[in-house]
Amino acid sequence: MSTNGIEPVAKKPKVEQKLAANGKVKEEHDEYELEPSAFNPKYRVCPYLDTINRHLLDFDFEKLCSISLTRINVYACLVCGKYFQGRGTNTHAYTHSVSEAHHVFLNLQTLRFYCLPDNYEIIDSSLDDIKYVLNPTFEPKDIRQLDRSEPKYSRTVDGTLYLPGVVGLNNIKANDYCNVVLHALSHVGPLRDYYLREQNYAKIKRPPGDSIFNLVQRFGELMRKMWNPRNFKAHVSPHEMLQAVVLWSNKSFQITEQGDPIDFLSWFLHTLHRALKGNKKPDSSIIHKIFLGEMKIYTRKIPPVELDDTQKSLLLATEEYQEKCEDSNFLYLTCDLPPPPLFTDEFRENIIPQVNLYQLLAKFNGTTEKEYNTYKDNFLKRFEITRLPQYIILYIKRFTKNTFFLEKNPTIVNFPIKNVDFGDILSMKNREQLKNTKYNLVANIVHDGEPKKGTYRAHILHKANGQWYEMQDLHVTEILPPMITLTESYIQIYERNND
């Protein structure tokens, strides 16, 4: 008791001020450690955490305020899942919190939680799962085990089991031609591993306004979400990724109109390569390291048909008609199907033309010539592969454009799932330079139905358990390898057998 009858004020714990490494004042409590809220009133324990509804949280869509449509300073209401701008007085998030009594919000850029309208930050470890769903991260040791350890099923918030890496992709309207390519690329091991680590491409320097880089970021985000073992739902929406595709392709690829997967795959790989500052060198980007092969193209001009033998002989002796050789790179090989029979019997429905894969690959053996016609001249070309990449993409050309319509070739390609020997099409010299020429199938894209009206689906191999899965938008089912060989394959990805 004081002598003047006034109670003494309780002393606060002694606080020392020290200079941190960055030169700023750093406070340390030398007596005992207290909760942050004891000395900093903006940090509090929030009583509204039980109002969070994880079933309604979806971070796959564009981060826009649902009222002002701005991308700046956007917060997600963790009660209803909607996005609003700001958290200060009279902002959309503030107004929403007052009118709907929704109090817990997440800043979608800083990943910090706030309680509105009181406007204090929430620090609670129980919210870490929400941050991880918004921005999944992978450590190198976790990535190394993706193809080695027996995969573990994960459980969503509603109890559904799913296998990371084998999740459905939402079909917004007509983007199945993009989905199958994304499914296939997500199981190309080195590409997946590269994009699961954001550090690999987050520091790439780019000139101001170079927005192609956003495509790299969006693809990385999608890849991490597809392999996320802590998802709230068993599927992922590629909405942000496809919006970047529409924008940076100048609307050449749409999510509302059916497209061709090979056109999208070719554009996508080349665009990623340029965005990663790649050049013509084989190791200038992760794209070239994985997919780039080399070949020689021999071209010779064909004399006009109306000339007699003497005139043709004279032309063939000129330099213009001599065979020319050029070195070329490729990201995929185009395989030409033989034309289907023109005349069929009454049992046409039971007759399905078939061809062996090795017959298609004979185009690249360096001796087979194929005629190519241009507006003015005709040429004979032959292709000689000189270097095989780690992953080989085969494009089986099924569609032919005529004057009036698009025709589809229904020929079935017979191919083995494992140990496809691409060395059979190499010259002896080129084969001796390559130690291993056997490849295994890891992805197969199929077209079903009529041209321009059909649908696409993908078969992918989960290497950790050796199981094949059929992916068609949100539908994911197991499939037996013999069933894959009976489909109308359109694009195939083979991996060099390192065993």
Secondary structure, 3 states (H helix, E strand, C coil): CCCCCCCCCCCCCCEEEEECCCCCEEEEECCCCCCHHHHCCCEECCCCHHHCCHHHCCCCCCCCCCCCCCCCCEEEECCCCCEEECCCCCCHHHHHHHHHCCCEEEECCCCCEEECCCCEEECCHHHHHHHHHHCCCCCHHHHHCCCCCCCCCEECCCCCEEECCECEECCCCCCHHHHHHHHHHCCCHHHHHHHHCCHHHHCCCCCCCCCHHHHHHHHHHHHHHHCCCCCCCCEECCHHHHHHHHHHCCCCCCCCCCCCHHHHHHHHHHHHHHHCCCCCCCCCCHHHHHHCEEEEEEEEEECCCCCCHHHHHHHHCCHHHCCEEEEEEECCEEEECCCCCCCCCCCHHHCCCEEEHHHHHHHHECCCCEEEECCCCEEEEEEEEEECCCEEEEEEECEEECCCCEEECCCEEECCCCCEEHHHHCCHHHHHHCCCCEEEEEEEEEEECCCCCCEEEEEEEECCCCEEEEEECCEEEEECHHHHCCCCEEEEEEEECCC
